[in-house]
Amino acid sequence: MDKSTLRGKKEVLRISWITALCLTGDSMLYIVLPLYWKEAGLDSLVQVGILLSVNRLVRLPLNPIVSRIYRHISLRQGMLAAVMLAILTTASYGFIDTFPLWIAARCVWGLAWSFLRLGAYYAILELCRDRNEGRLFGLYNGHYRLGSLVGMLLGGTLAEMLGLRAIAWLLSAATVCGVPFLLRGLRIDDVKKNSVRQTEEASVPIPQKRSGTAAFMTMLKTKDVPWLLAAALGSAMIYEGMLTSTLSNYAETRHASMTVLGFTLGGAFIAGGLQALRWGWGPFLSPFIGSLSDRQSNKARLLTWTMGIAAALLFLFPLPLPTWGWIVAAVGLLMTSTCTTTLMDALAGSVSGTLSLHNRRTVMTSYSVTLDVGAALGPALSFWVVQQAGYPAVYWGAAAMWLGLCCCFFVAKPFAKQ
């Protein structure tokens, strides 16, 4: 491993750990807020649902704005701004007690996450060397979700003893203590200076001096970009939207339970354990899948096979399987989720890697917005279908959508050179 590749790995790990620390407060809310909403000053669980989704909705208009801001500031400055916003919002969870203030705090967190994710995407693109984007995106995806794991575990174990406010202050203090050591060693802006000239020399031009809408429409005519955004929308709707939001509810509905050492584990515990397992294997599975994709002449082939396997598992998921069979299907689905996320990010890096610096950032911004649209639409659409036709229709509908996209990929063969 040469020095530039090793340096890229270290930089990506630093960025992912910074993101993980900032993410702990947000992830804690998903466990604690539905249980302690009265302590938070809320009036109903409806307000809880709004608060847990508004940060995603606000990112739809914020992502293009943050992308423009990154044209005028360095990646390091953007990450620093994100860290400060994340610390402030996590600490604010400990003292705000009205719904409007909660809305404001969650919107600020949405802004912080836009800076974090877009900054990470842009940094990884500039750190890529010799088709290693899969490995780098895998490292990032695998490690930053450890923040979700830690936040949810601390929220679940300490909430009853300490309460929402004390946990929020504890997590914000941990972020204050940990992030400066990681930021101090971050050297992504030095890499940027060396990579701009190389990128501009070997780039596919897209006219740049246009309005945002015109530039986006021109980008859609670029080879493989529409396929990338279609797959991103489907992936986010199915995994981040539908599966994540319905897993625990469906486990309770089907009365999933199992006995271990004389203790009966209910559906909610099983669903939580499955989500924790998903984030626990991330640091190992994501880099492996990323490295595997780097060695393939066609990354889309791996993605197509993953889509097909996921479609089959989605078809099996709502069938009357024994509990152990259902758990196996769930583990398989969550593994395809990890694989798909890494493969999609690697494909996005490959597609945008042939463009100029400005235009590859436009592609990654559009990719990020598409992921947020899918993640926002997924839960609402899923629960509407559940009310109309039940859980089987949700999972079979997702299987049909994934299988249809898989067939389109098989016939059209996009990303042939990626």
C-alpha positions as CSV (number, residue, x, y, z in Angstrom):
1,M,0.0,0.0,0.0
2,D,1.6,3.3,-1.1
3,K,1.8,6.4,1.0
4,S,-1.1,8.2,-0.8
5,T,-3.4,5.2,-0.4
6,L,-2.5,4.8,3.3
7,R,-3.0,8.5,3.9
8,G,-6.4,8.4,2.1
9,K,-7.5,5.5,4.4
10,K,-6.4,7.4,7.5
11,E,-8.2,10.6,6.4
12,V,-11.5,8.7,5.7
13,L,-11.3,6.9,9.1
14,R,-10.9,10.3,10.8
15,I,-13.9,11.7,8.9
16,S,-16.0,8.7,9.7
17,W,-15.2,8.9,13.4
18,I,-16.0,12.6,13.5
19,T,-19.3,11.8,11.9
20,A,-19.9,9.0,14.3
21,L,-19.4,11.2,17.3
22,C,-21.7,13.9,15.9
23,L,-24.3,11.2,15.2
24,T,-24.7,9.8,18.7
25,G,-27.1,12.5,19.9
26,D,-29.5,12.1,16.9
27,S,-29.5,8.3,17.2
28,M,-30.2,8.5,20.9
29,L,-33.4,10.4,20.2
30,Y,-34.8,7.6,18.1
31,I,-34.8,5.4,21.3
32,V,-35.4,7.9,24.1
33,L,-37.8,10.5,22.6
34,P,-40.7,8.0,21.9
35,L,-40.5,7.0,25.6
36,Y,-39.8,10.3,27.3
37,W,-41.7,12.7,25.2
38,K,-43.5,14.3,28.1
39,E,-40.2,15.0,29.8
40,A,-39.1,16.8,26.6
41,G,-42.2,19.1,26.8
42,L,-44.1,17.5,23.9
43,D,-47.9,16.9,23.8
44,S,-48.2,13.7,21.8
45,L,-46.4,11.0,19.9
46,V,-47.4,12.7,16.7
47,Q,-45.0,15.5,17.5
48,V,-42.3,12.9,18.2
49,G,-42.9,11.5,14.6
50,I,-42.6,15.0,13.2
51,L,-39.4,15.7,15.1
52,L,-37.7,12.5,14.0
53,S,-38.5,13.2,10.3
54,V,-38.2,17.0,10.0
55,N,-34.3,16.8,9.9
56,R,-34.6,14.7,6.7
57,L,-37.1,16.9,5.1
58,V,-35.2,20.0,5.7
59,R,-32.1,18.5,4.0
60,L,-33.9,18.5,0.6
61,P,-33.5,22.3,0.1
62,L,-30.4,22.5,2.3
63,N,-28.2,20.1,0.4
64,P,-27.9,22.3,-2.7
65,I,-27.3,25.4,-0.5
66,V,-24.5,23.6,1.4
67,S,-23.0,22.4,-1.8
68,R,-22.7,26.1,-2.9
69,I,-21.2,27.1,0.4
70,Y,-18.5,24.4,-0.1
71,R,-17.4,26.3,-3.2
72,H,-16.3,29.2,-1.0
73,I,-14.9,27.4,2.1
74,S,-12.6,24.5,2.6
75,L,-13.7,21.0,3.5
76,R,-12.0,21.3,6.9
77,Q,-14.0,24.5,7.6
78,G,-17.2,22.8,6.6
79,M,-16.5,19.8,8.8
80,L,-15.7,22.2,11.7
81,A,-19.0,24.1,11.2
82,A,-20.9,20.8,11.2
83,V,-19.2,19.7,14.4
84,M,-20.1,22.9,16.2
85,L,-23.7,22.7,15.0
86,A,-23.9,19.0,16.1
87,I,-22.6,19.8,19.6
88,L,-25.0,22.7,20.0
89,T,-28.0,20.7,18.9
90,T,-27.2,17.7,21.1
91,A,-26.6,19.9,24.1
92,S,-29.9,21.7,23.4
93,Y,-31.8,18.5,23.7
94,G,-31.0,18.8,27.4
95,F,-32.9,22.0,28.1
96,I,-35.4,22.9,25.3
97,D,-39.0,22.1,26.4
98,T,-41.3,23.4,23.7
99,F,-42.3,21.9,20.3
100,P,-41.2,25.0,18.2
101,L,-37.7,24.9,19.8
102,W,-37.5,21.2,19.1
103,I,-38.3,21.8,15.5
104,A,-35.6,24.5,15.3
105,A,-33.0,22.2,16.9
106,R,-33.9,19.3,14.5
107,C,-33.6,21.7,11.5
108,V,-30.2,22.8,12.7
109,W,-29.2,19.2,13.0
110,G,-30.3,18.6,9.4
111,L,-28.0,21.5,8.4
112,A,-25.1,19.9,10.3
113,W,-25.7,16.5,8.7
114,S,-25.7,18.1,5.2
115,F,-22.3,19.6,6.0
116,L,-21.0,16.3,7.4
117,R,-22.2,14.0,4.6
118,L,-21.5,16.3,1.6
119,G,-18.1,17.1,3.1
120,A,-17.3,13.4,3.5
121,Y,-18.4,12.6,-0.1
122,Y,-16.3,15.4,-1.5
123,A,-13.3,14.5,0.6
124,I,-13.5,10.8,-0.4
125,L,-13.7,11.8,-4.1
126,E,-10.5,13.8,-3.7
127,L,-8.8,11.0,-1.8
128,C,-9.5,8.3,-4.4
129,R,-6.5,6.8,-6.2
130,D,-6.4,4.0,-8.7
131,R,-10.0,2.8,-8.5
132,N,-10.1,2.5,-4.7
133,E,-13.3,4.5,-4.2
134,G,-15.2,1.3,-3.1
135,R,-12.7,0.7,-0.3
136,L,-12.8,4.3,0.9
137,F,-16.6,4.5,0.8
138,G,-16.8,1.2,2.5
139,L,-14.6,2.4,5.3
140,Y,-16.6,5.5,5.8
141,N,-20.0,3.7,5.7
142,G,-18.8,1.0,8.0
143,H,-17.4,3.2,10.7
144,Y,-19.6,6.3,10.9
145,R,-22.7,4.1,11.7
146,L,-20.9,3.1,14.9
147,G,-22.2,6.4,16.2
148,S,-25.7,5.2,15.7
149,L,-25.0,2.0,17.5
150,V,-23.4,3.8,20.5
151,G,-26.2,6.4,20.7
152,M,-28.9,3.9,20.6
153,L,-27.2,1.6,23.1
154,L,-26.6,4.4,25.6
155,G,-30.1,5.7,25.1
156,G,-31.6,2.4,25.7
157,T,-29.5,1.5,28.8
158,L,-29.2,4.9,30.5
159,A,-32.5,6.6,29.8
160,E,-34.3,5.1,32.7
161,M,-31.5,5.9,35.1
162,L,-30.5,9.4,33.9
163,G,-33.4,10.7,31.7
164,L,-33.3,12.4,28.3
165,R,-31.6,15.6,29.4
166,A,-28.7,14.1,31.3
167,I,-27.9,11.7,28.3
168,A,-28.0,14.6,25.9
169,W,-25.5,16.6,28.0
170,L,-23.3,13.5,28.4
171,L,-23.2,12.8,24.6
172,S,-22.5,16.5,23.8
173,A,-19.6,16.5,26.3
174,A,-18.2,13.3,24.8
175,T,-18.3,15.0,21.3
176,V,-16.6,18.1,22.7
177,C,-13.8,16.0,24.1
178,G,-13.3,13.6,21.2
179,V,-13.7,15.7,18.0
180,P,-10.8,18.2,18.5
181,F,-8.2,15.4,18.5
182,L,-9.6,14.0,15.2
183,L,-9.9,17.4,13.6
184,R,-6.4,18.4,14.5
185,G,-5.0,15.6,12.4
186,L,-7.3,16.1,9.4
187,R,-5.4,17.1,6.2
188,I,-8.1,16.9,3.5
189,D,-7.5,20.4,2.2
190,D,-3.9,19.5,1.4
191,V,-5.1,16.6,-0.7
192,K,-7.6,18.9,-2.4
193,K,-4.9,21.3,-3.6
194,N,-3.0,18.4,-5.2
195,S,-6.1,16.8,-6.8
196,V,-7.8,19.7,-8.5
197,R,-5.3,20.0,-11.4
198,Q,-5.4,16.2,-12.0
199,T,-9.2,16.2,-12.1
200,E,-9.5,19.1,-14.4
201,E,-7.0,17.6,-16.9
202,A,-8.9,14.3,-17.3
203,S,-12.5,15.3,-17.1
204,V,-15.7,15.0,-19.1
205,P,-17.0,18.5,-19.5
206,I,-20.5,19.7,-18.5
207,P,-21.3,23.3,-19.1
208,Q,-20.9,25.0,-15.7
209,K,-22.1,28.6,-16.0
210,R,-25.8,27.9,-15.7
211,S,-28.5,28.2,-13.1
212,G,-28.9,25.4,-10.6
213,T,-31.9,23.9,-12.4
214,A,-30.3,24.1,-15.8
215,A,-27.1,22.5,-14.5
216,F,-29.1,19.7,-13.0
217,M,-31.0,19.0,-16.2
218,T,-27.8,19.0,-18.2
219,M,-26.3,16.6,-15.7
220,L,-29.2,14.2,-16.2
221,K,-28.2,13.9,-19.8
222,T,-24.7,12.7,-18.7
223,K,-24.1,9.0,-19.2
224,D,-25.2,6.8,-16.3
225,V,-26.3,9.6,-14.0
226,P,-30.1,8.9,-14.4
227,W,-29.5,5.2,-13.6
228,L,-27.5,6.2,-10.6
229,L,-30.2,8.4,-9.2
230,A,-32.9,5.8,-9.9
231,A,-31.0,3.2,-8.0
232,A,-30.3,5.6,-5.2
233,L,-34.0,6.5,-4.9
234,G,-35.1,2.9,-4.8
235,S,-32.3,1.9,-2.3
236,A,-33.2,4.8,0.1
237,M,-37.0,4.1,-0.1
238,I,-36.6,0.4,0.5
239,Y,-33.8,0.3,3.1
240,E,-33.6,3.6,4.9
241,G,-37.3,4.3,4.6
242,M,-39.4,1.2,4.5
243,L,-37.3,-1.5,6.2
244,T,-35.9,0.6,9.0
245,S,-39.3,2.2,9.9
246,T,-41.4,-1.0,9.7
247,L,-39.1,-3.7,11.1
248,S,-39.9,-3.3,14.8
249,N,-43.7,-2.8,14.1
250,Y,-43.9,-5.8,11.8
251,A,-41.9,-8.0,14.3
252,E,-44.5,-7.1,17.0
253,T,-47.4,-7.7,14.6
254,R,-46.2,-11.2,13.6
255,H,-45.5,-11.9,17.3
256,A,-41.9,-12.8,16.7
257,S,-40.3,-14.2,19.8
258,M,-37.6,-16.7,20.8
259,T,-36.3,-18.2,24.1
260,V,-32.7,-17.9,25.0
261,L,-31.4,-19.4,28.2
262,G,-34.9,-19.4,29.6
263,F,-35.6,-15.7,28.7
264,T,-38.3,-14.9,26.2
265,L,-37.2,-12.2,23.7
266,G,-40.0,-10.2,22.1
267,G,-40.3,-8.7,18.7
268,A,-39.1,-5.3,19.7
269,F,-36.0,-6.7,21.3
270,I,-35.3,-8.9,18.2
271,A,-35.7,-5.9,15.9
272,G,-33.4,-3.7,18.0
273,G,-30.9,-6.5,18.1
274,L,-31.0,-6.9,14.3
275,Q,-30.4,-3.2,13.8
276,A,-27.5,-3.2,16.2
277,L,-26.1,-6.3,14.4
278,R,-26.3,-4.3,11.1
279,W,-24.2,-1.5,12.5
280,G,-21.9,-3.9,14.3
281,W,-20.8,-5.7,11.1
282,G,-20.5,-2.5,9.1
283,P,-16.8,-1.9,9.9
284,F,-16.0,-5.4,8.5
285,L,-18.5,-6.0,5.7
286,S,-18.6,-2.5,4.1
287,P,-14.8,-2.3,3.4
288,F,-14.8,-5.9,2.2
289,I,-17.6,-5.2,-0.3
290,G,-15.9,-1.9,-1.3
291,S,-12.6,-3.6,-2.0
292,L,-14.4,-6.4,-3.9
293,S,-16.1,-3.8,-6.1
294,D,-12.8,-2.1,-6.8
295,R,-11.4,-5.4,-8.2
296,Q,-14.4,-5.8,-10.5
297,S,-14.4,-4.4,-14.1
298,N,-18.1,-3.7,-13.7
299,K,-19.4,-2.6,-10.3
300,A,-23.0,-2.7,-11.6
301,R,-22.8,-6.5,-11.9
302,L,-22.4,-6.8,-8.1
303,L,-25.2,-4.3,-7.5
304,T,-27.5,-6.2,-9.9
305,W,-26.9,-9.5,-8.1
306,T,-27.4,-7.8,-4.7
307,M,-30.7,-6.4,-6.0
308,G,-31.9,-9.8,-7.1
309,I,-31.1,-11.4,-3.7
310,A,-32.8,-8.6,-1.9
311,A,-35.9,-9.0,-4.0
312,A,-36.1,-12.7,-3.2
313,L,-35.7,-12.0,0.5
314,L,-38.3,-9.3,0.4
315,F,-40.7,-11.7,-1.1
316,L,-40.0,-14.3,1.6
317,F,-40.1,-11.8,4.5
318,P,-43.9,-11.5,5.1
319,L,-44.6,-15.3,4.6
320,P,-45.6,-17.3,7.6
321,L,-42.1,-18.5,8.4
322,P,-41.0,-19.9,11.8
323,T,-39.2,-17.2,13.9
324,W,-35.7,-18.5,13.2
325,G,-36.5,-18.5,9.4
326,W,-37.8,-15.0,9.6
327,I,-34.7,-13.8,11.5
328,V,-32.5,-15.4,8.8
329,A,-34.4,-13.5,6.1
330,A,-34.1,-10.3,8.1
331,V,-30.4,-10.7,8.6
332,G,-30.0,-11.4,4.9
333,L,-32.0,-8.3,4.0
334,L,-29.9,-6.1,6.4
335,M,-26.7,-7.5,4.8
336,T,-28.0,-6.6,1.4
337,S,-28.7,-3.1,2.8
338,T,-25.0,-2.8,3.9
339,C,-23.8,-4.1,0.6
340,T,-26.1,-1.9,-1.5
341,T,-25.2,1.3,0.4
342,T,-21.5,0.7,-0.2
343,L,-21.9,-0.3,-3.9
344,M,-24.1,2.7,-4.6
345,D,-21.6,5.1,-3.0
346,A,-18.8,3.5,-5.0
347,L,-20.8,3.7,-8.2
348,A,-21.5,7.4,-7.5
349,G,-17.8,8.0,-7.0
350,S,-16.9,6.2,-10.2
351,V,-19.5,8.1,-12.3
352,S,-18.6,11.5,-10.9
353,G,-14.8,10.7,-11.0
354,T,-14.8,11.2,-14.8
355,L,-16.1,14.8,-14.4
356,S,-14.5,18.1,-13.4
357,L,-14.2,19.0,-9.7
358,H,-17.3,21.3,-9.8
359,N,-19.4,18.8,-11.8
360,R,-18.6,15.8,-9.7
361,R,-19.7,17.7,-6.7
362,T,-23.0,18.5,-8.5
363,V,-23.5,14.8,-9.1
364,M,-22.7,13.9,-5.5
365,T,-25.1,16.6,-4.3
366,S,-27.9,15.3,-6.5
367,Y,-27.1,11.8,-5.3
368,S,-27.4,12.9,-1.7
369,V,-30.6,14.8,-2.3
370,T,-32.1,11.7,-4.0
371,L,-31.2,9.6,-1.0
372,D,-32.9,12.0,1.3
373,V,-36.0,12.0,-0.9
374,G,-36.2,8.3,-0.8
375,A,-35.6,8.1,3.0
376,A,-38.3,10.7,3.5
377,L,-40.9,9.1,1.2
378,G,-40.3,5.5,2.4
379,P,-41.8,5.6,5.9
380,A,-44.9,7.7,4.8
381,L,-45.6,5.5,1.8
382,S,-45.0,2.3,3.7
383,F,-47.4,3.0,6.5
384,W,-50.0,4.3,4.0
385,V,-49.8,0.9,2.2
386,V,-49.9,-0.9,5.6
387,Q,-53.2,0.8,6.4
388,Q,-54.7,0.1,3.0
389,A,-53.4,-3.5,2.3
390,G,-51.3,-4.7,5.2
391,Y,-47.6,-5.5,5.6
392,P,-47.3,-8.2,2.9
393,A,-48.2,-5.6,0.2
394,V,-45.4,-3.3,1.5
395,Y,-42.7,-6.0,1.2
396,W,-44.0,-7.6,-2.0
397,G,-44.3,-4.1,-3.5
398,A,-40.7,-3.3,-2.6
399,A,-39.6,-6.7,-4.0
400,A,-41.4,-5.9,-7.3
401,M,-39.8,-2.5,-7.5
402,W,-36.3,-3.9,-6.8
403,L,-36.7,-6.8,-9.2
404,G,-37.9,-4.4,-11.9
405,L,-34.9,-2.2,-11.5
406,C,-32.7,-5.3,-11.4
407,C,-34.1,-6.4,-14.8
408,C,-33.6,-2.9,-16.2
409,F,-30.0,-3.0,-15.2
410,F,-29.6,-6.5,-16.7
411,V,-31.0,-5.4,-20.0
412,A,-29.6,-1.9,-20.4
413,K,-26.2,-2.7,-18.8
414,P,-25.5,0.8,-17.4
415,F,-22.1,1.6,-15.8
416,A,-20.5,-0.7,-18.3
417,K,-17.1,0.9,-17.7
418,Q,-17.4,1.5,-14.0
